[in-house]
Amino acid sequence: MGRKVKKLISNFVMISIFLWMFSFPALADKVTLVGEVNDNQEIVAEDQIYAVGDSAVGDDLVRNYISQRVKVVGRIVEGEEGKIIIVEFFEVVEE
């Protein structure tokens, strides 16, 4: 095979691997949690602690709704220190 063909195949393989690696988080299902925001920028729901990932909505949640019960919609990812929720939407719920 020619040098150009080998380079083309190599590039195709690398791009395919890159897309495969980064497509799984994007395809993660949305989850809904109901829990309480604590002062460690976490949500405690069903005896599980979720760190809140960096996003404008998540930052608003952990700064302005401490000690409140909230319903959160987002995506869960595994981090080095446990589960992280990337918040897409939230609302305060009555206890």
Beta strands, then each sheet from edge to edge (+ up, - down):
strand 1: 30-37
strand 2: 42-45
strand 3: 48-52
strand 4: 69-79
strand 5: 82-92
sheet 1: 1+ 2- 3+ 5+ 4- 1+
end
